[in-house]
Amino acid sequence: MKNCQHYSYDYNLYDFIESDAVHFARYFTPVDNRVNWLNFHSMSDRSSIESICNRFGVDTGTIIKLFSSKKEYGLEEYEGYIFFKLPTVDGNDISFIITDKFVFTLQPKRYEIFSLVRERITRRIGKIRMKGTDFLVFRLLHCMIDHYSRSMDTLESDVIVLEGYSGKDILNKVELLKRRLYEMKKRVSPIKSVVAQLEKLQDFVEIDDIRHFNELKHHSTDIMDSVDECRQVLDGVVNIYYATQGQRMNEVMKVLTLISTIFIPLTFIAGLYGMNFKFMPELNSPFGYPIVLVAMLLIAGFLYKWFRGKGWLE
């Protein structure tokens, strides 16, 4: 399966080869005086990848890290090359090996993250064909950050929708969004760190291109700031939810208290005439029962009207 590509270019010339990993393990050779980008959309052929790495002086420790499932990020400088891994939005890693002859990117599966870079190279859009390896790396990292930026826009939209949501499952939705925001910040942070380290490599980054890496650093910072702002909004949503629930509970308790208050004198009267003492003149009165009922109704009516007048039953 043809899941590997070699781009070699300068301002005037451009060549593209697409084949499988075995082909590049045997025949890959960077073109002199051009920028070379070798991109793999699969890491299943470990022996071919190791063969390429060994041929260009990548040590065994780096190869182990290349295939390791551990989420260890950060730029590492070696004699003759630079190595770093960066996470994608879905949690997979893209590895970069940058030598003085070519840039080697390895993706665990086919992504379209770098499609804009390919288009700029093939159609000679922008400055990429006039620049060197450092500008190619800048463009690759820019595509990754743009991918995160679009994902962040989606998260912000979800947060805005949740602000007006009042369903019973709102706390579950808030927790899910907070988890996604945490993962976003966790994955953007290594990109910011790597960009900051690349920016300081004077032997790698041209003076004119330092501002581009600085732009990437600010862009990643903006994404992380947006994550923090969204988390604050979600905290506000939770606080409003609990405040609303507390208010509803207070209203219920107020109504129950007022009902209990109305029945207190009625209960007293019922209890008084339920004591069954022998000498209670009212018990022998033919009008005792209706008089007591009317008195109880008058008391209840008076209390109800008084509570209404105070606005406690609104």
Wavefront OBJ file of the C-alpha trace (Angstrom):
o trace
v 0.000 0.000 0.000
v 1.375 3.421 -1.010
v 1.203 5.258 2.294
v 4.580 7.015 2.209
v 5.602 10.161 0.327
v 8.831 11.950 -0.446
v 8.652 15.634 -1.345
v 11.805 17.357 -2.567
v 11.720 20.950 -3.736
v 13.340 24.287 -4.208
v 11.907 27.443 -5.735
v 12.112 26.207 -9.330
v 11.841 22.415 -9.096
v 9.574 20.001 -7.273
v 9.543 16.187 -7.216
v 7.117 13.829 -5.548
v 7.444 10.089 -4.997
v 4.740 7.948 -3.392
v 5.303 4.326 -2.509
v 5.407 1.907 0.420
v 7.823 1.789 3.334
v 9.893 -1.034 1.812
v 10.608 1.057 -1.285
v 11.890 3.996 0.770
v 13.898 1.724 3.053
v 15.793 0.571 -0.072
v 15.915 3.616 -2.281
v 15.277 6.794 -0.301
v 17.960 9.384 -0.880
v 17.547 13.079 -0.073
v 18.052 15.324 -3.080
v 20.983 17.668 -2.616
v 20.373 21.415 -2.405
v 16.643 20.917 -1.881
v 14.284 20.711 1.040
v 13.315 17.049 1.550
v 10.251 15.866 3.422
v 9.646 12.162 3.979
v 6.168 11.472 5.349
v 4.827 8.088 6.501
v 1.093 7.563 7.053
v 1.701 4.256 8.827
v 4.191 2.884 11.324
v 3.279 -0.766 10.864
v 6.479 -1.622 8.934
v 8.903 -1.221 11.803
v 11.854 -2.871 10.056
v 11.712 -0.436 7.126
v 11.498 2.569 9.422
v 14.406 1.267 11.501
v 16.398 0.751 8.306
v 15.902 4.390 7.278
v 16.742 5.621 10.769
v 19.905 3.535 10.982
v 21.034 4.731 7.567
v 20.863 8.372 8.628
v 22.426 8.033 12.069
v 19.351 7.894 14.312
v 20.375 5.995 17.444
v 18.631 3.001 18.968
v 17.239 4.944 21.925
v 15.374 7.307 19.604
v 13.970 4.403 17.600
v 12.647 2.843 20.821
v 10.980 6.141 21.757
v 9.590 6.367 18.231
v 7.575 3.183 18.715
v 6.929 3.568 22.432
v 3.316 3.964 23.565
v 4.391 6.202 26.442
v 3.212 9.790 26.202
v 6.653 11.347 26.538
v 6.845 14.712 24.824
v 9.586 17.268 24.480
v 12.341 18.149 22.050
v 15.581 16.184 22.194
v 18.773 17.228 20.422
v 21.205 14.597 19.192
v 24.330 14.731 17.100
v 23.058 15.279 13.581
v 19.317 15.416 14.223
v 16.421 16.651 16.360
v 13.630 14.394 17.608
v 10.258 15.125 19.168
v 6.751 13.699 19.412
v 3.557 15.706 19.437
v -0.011 14.596 20.216
v -2.892 15.019 17.782
v -6.430 16.045 18.730
v -7.572 12.415 18.899
v -4.706 11.400 21.209
v -2.350 9.729 18.718
v 1.236 10.923 18.278
v 3.086 12.306 15.272
v 6.860 11.924 15.441
v 9.396 14.292 13.885
v 13.004 13.519 13.039
v 14.785 16.555 11.610
v 18.242 16.087 10.101
v 20.385 18.407 8.033
v 19.269 16.480 4.925
v 15.524 15.923 5.405
v 12.474 16.107 7.672
v 10.973 12.734 8.574
v 7.379 12.731 9.898
v 5.701 9.526 11.054
v 1.953 9.264 11.591
v 0.235 6.164 13.016
v -2.540 6.446 10.422
v -3.538 8.586 7.476
v -4.328 12.116 8.589
v -5.158 15.163 6.515
v -3.513 17.498 9.012
v -0.668 18.351 6.618
v -2.780 18.641 3.476
v -2.300 22.415 3.383
v 1.482 21.981 3.457
v 1.317 19.551 0.544
v -0.849 21.991 -1.372
v 1.540 24.876 -0.725
v 4.472 22.794 -1.949
v 2.818 21.435 -5.084
v 1.158 24.724 -6.128
v 3.988 26.978 -4.925
v 1.694 28.943 -2.621
v 3.255 31.407 -0.221
v 6.934 31.388 0.705
v 7.465 27.685 1.391
v 9.297 27.009 -1.893
v 11.637 29.932 -1.210
v 12.464 28.839 2.332
v 14.458 26.067 3.972
v 13.839 23.153 6.315
v 12.995 25.338 9.305
v 10.115 26.947 7.420
v 8.785 23.507 6.427
v 8.784 22.495 10.112
v 7.044 25.768 10.953
v 4.326 25.015 8.398
v 3.851 21.460 9.704
v 3.504 22.681 13.286
v 1.214 25.489 12.128
v -1.120 22.887 10.595
v -1.206 20.954 13.864
v -2.021 24.072 15.880
v -4.708 25.063 13.359
v -6.209 21.606 13.808
v -6.374 22.232 17.566
v -7.772 25.706 16.973
v -10.699 24.304 14.959
v -11.327 21.726 17.660
v -11.225 24.499 20.272
v -13.822 26.463 18.284
v -16.115 23.432 18.484
v -15.596 23.184 22.240
v -16.353 26.878 22.691
v -19.588 26.442 20.730
v -20.551 23.510 22.958
v -19.870 25.629 26.054
v -22.062 28.451 24.703
v -24.903 25.996 24.030
v -24.548 24.566 27.538
v -24.903 28.033 29.083
v -28.539 28.061 28.011
v -29.200 24.404 28.803
v -31.442 23.524 31.748
v -31.833 19.756 31.499
v -31.457 17.404 34.444
v -28.258 15.948 32.968
v -26.483 19.317 32.855
v -23.876 18.265 35.448
v -22.921 15.224 33.355
v -22.572 17.417 30.281
v -20.437 19.922 32.175
v -18.182 17.155 33.467
v -17.771 15.735 29.950
v -16.875 19.152 28.535
v -14.402 19.787 31.358
v -12.707 16.490 30.588
v -12.434 17.414 26.903
v -11.013 20.817 27.808
v -8.482 19.186 30.119
v -7.371 16.859 27.321
v -7.122 19.806 24.937
v -4.829 21.766 27.256
v -2.811 18.662 28.052
v -2.143 18.054 24.343
v -1.489 21.646 23.303
v 1.048 22.225 26.072
v 3.773 19.975 24.509
v 3.401 21.809 21.180
v 3.983 25.141 22.889
v 7.015 23.715 24.688
v 8.552 22.272 21.519
v 7.970 25.485 19.561
v 9.663 27.492 22.317
v 12.668 25.142 22.197
v 12.889 25.258 18.399
v 12.758 29.039 18.498
v 15.974 29.082 20.524
v 17.911 26.777 18.148
v 19.917 29.371 16.233
v 21.638 26.707 14.137
v 18.250 25.478 12.917
v 15.938 28.496 12.706
v 16.848 31.310 10.342
v 16.773 34.776 11.895
v 13.991 35.858 9.539
v 11.874 32.868 10.579
v 12.115 33.311 14.362
v 9.001 35.498 14.277
v 7.052 32.627 12.682
v 7.850 30.295 15.572
v 7.046 33.082 18.001
v 3.662 33.371 16.290
v 3.075 29.640 16.823
v 3.934 29.992 20.493
v 1.415 32.806 20.931
v -1.212 30.855 19.009
v -0.827 27.827 21.278
v -0.949 30.140 24.315
v -4.226 31.592 23.017
v -5.713 28.102 22.786
v -4.677 27.306 26.352
v -6.117 30.627 27.540
v -9.381 29.798 25.756
v -9.460 26.471 27.603
v -9.136 28.280 30.939
v -11.880 30.753 29.997
v -14.229 27.926 29.017
v -13.549 26.132 32.287
v -14.455 29.312 34.176
v -17.696 29.582 32.203
v -18.525 25.955 33.057
v -17.811 26.632 36.738
v -20.294 29.491 36.477
v -22.865 27.184 34.869
v -22.476 24.733 37.768
v -22.780 27.519 40.339
v -25.941 28.831 38.659
v -27.371 25.305 38.576
v -26.795 24.790 42.309
v -28.113 28.279 43.090
v -31.261 27.579 41.057
v -31.748 24.221 42.738
v -31.279 25.853 46.135
v -33.809 28.549 45.286
v -36.336 25.949 44.184
v -35.809 24.016 47.391
v -36.256 27.197 49.423
v -39.558 27.897 47.649
v -40.783 24.375 48.387
v -39.741 24.629 52.026
v -41.432 28.039 52.332
v -44.752 26.681 51.044
v -44.546 23.645 53.323
v -43.735 25.882 56.296
v -46.702 28.146 55.603
v -49.032 25.158 55.277
v -47.721 23.823 58.569
v -48.244 27.242 60.163
v -51.883 27.266 59.044
v -52.491 23.841 60.537
v -50.835 24.566 63.901
v -53.876 26.377 65.464
v -56.230 23.879 63.818
v -54.276 21.018 65.315
v -54.342 22.740 68.706
v -58.156 23.085 68.598
v -58.576 19.481 67.424
v -56.246 18.302 70.172
v -58.009 20.407 72.822
v -61.423 18.922 72.121
v -60.011 15.468 71.686
v -58.897 15.177 75.330
v -62.287 13.690 76.346
v -62.503 15.284 79.813
v -65.841 14.693 81.571
v -66.587 18.366 82.302
v -66.302 20.134 78.923
v -69.535 22.160 78.453
v -68.979 22.621 74.717
v -69.217 18.875 74.155
v -72.861 18.916 75.253
v -73.792 21.970 73.159
v -75.896 21.147 70.075
v -73.962 23.873 68.160
v -70.496 23.000 69.464
v -69.367 21.001 66.436
v -70.379 23.500 63.729
v -69.045 26.425 65.809
v -65.634 24.761 66.104
v -65.573 23.960 62.357
v -66.470 27.548 61.473
v -63.810 28.849 63.889
v -61.204 26.585 62.339
v -62.170 27.700 58.820
v -62.031 31.362 59.849
v -58.594 30.935 61.406
v -57.274 29.087 58.335
v -58.812 31.700 56.001
v -57.390 34.585 58.017
v -53.893 33.089 58.030
v -54.063 32.323 54.283
v -55.179 35.872 53.467
v -52.524 37.348 55.740
v -49.756 35.261 54.085
v -51.024 36.312 50.664
v -50.997 39.934 51.732
v -47.382 39.593 52.799
v -46.509 38.076 49.416
v -45.282 34.846 50.936
v -47.486 32.673 48.741
v -46.588 34.357 45.436
l 1 2 3 4 5 6 7 8 9 10 11 12 13 14 15 16 17 18 19 20 21 22 23 24 25 26 27 28 29 30 31 32 33 34 35 36 37 38 39 40 41 42 43 44 45 46 47 48 49 50 51 52 53 54 55 56 57 58 59 60 61 62 63 64 65 66 67 68 69 70 71 72 73 74 75 76 77 78 79 80 81 82 83 84 85 86 87 88 89 90 91 92 93 94 95 96 97 98 99 100 101 102 103 104 105 106 107 108 109 110 111 112 113 114 115 116 117 118 119 120 121 122 123 124 125 126 127 128 129 130 131 132 133 134 135 136 137 138 139 140 141 142 143 144 145 146 147 148 149 150 151 152 153 154 155 156 157 158 159 160 161 162 163 164 165 166 167 168 169 170 171 172 173 174 175 176 177 178 179 180 181 182 183 184 185 186 187 188 189 190 191 192 193 194 195 196 197 198 199 200 201 202 203 204 205 206 207 208 209 210 211 212 213 214 215 216 217 218 219 220 221 222 223 224 225 226 227 228 229 230 231 232 233 234 235 236 237 238 239 240 241 242 243 244 245 246 247 248 249 250 251 252 253 254 255 256 257 258 259 260 261 262 263 264 265 266 267 268 269 270 271 272 273 274 275 276 277 278 279 280 281 282 283 284 285 286 287 288 289 290 291 292 293 294 295 296 297 298 299 300 301 302 303 304 305 306 307 308 309 310 311 312 313 314
